[in-house]
Amino acid sequence: MMKKCLFAILASSLVAACVTTTGTKLDTSKIDGFTQGVTTIAQAEQVLGEPTGVAKNPDGSTTLTYFYSRSGMDAKSYIPFAGGLVGKNSMESSMTYVQFDARGRYIKWWGGAGATPKG
């Protein structure tokens, strides 16, 4: 009986830290230092880090994509039947696009972020 209790306690504590993160959270205030027509892709990557994706657009421009997502839930969320009522979970995400002209010079950026706590 004691082994079952210890196993339950251990399993609960492991599940309590269930968090999934994808990408790196981007500080968009760093983009404020970019100068249109001057800042290069290489300089932007040096400041912002490696992008999640790079797209070559039909007009010759390049768009760097930075994606971040973090979701997590507490141990109560795993309680059968009641988990959805008593558990807490959260989701945070952001998507940022940084565009450069055909010469690889900064044009503009756009994006958005959101968070949906529950509990």
PyMOL commands that set and color helices and strands:
alter all, ss='L'
color gray80, all
select helices_A, chain A and resi 2-15+28-33+41-48+75-78+83-86
alter helices_A, ss='H'
color red, helices_A
select strands_A, chain A and resi 18-23+53-56+62-73+89-100+106-115
alter strands_A, ss='S'
color yellow, strands_A
deselect
rebuild
show_as cartoon
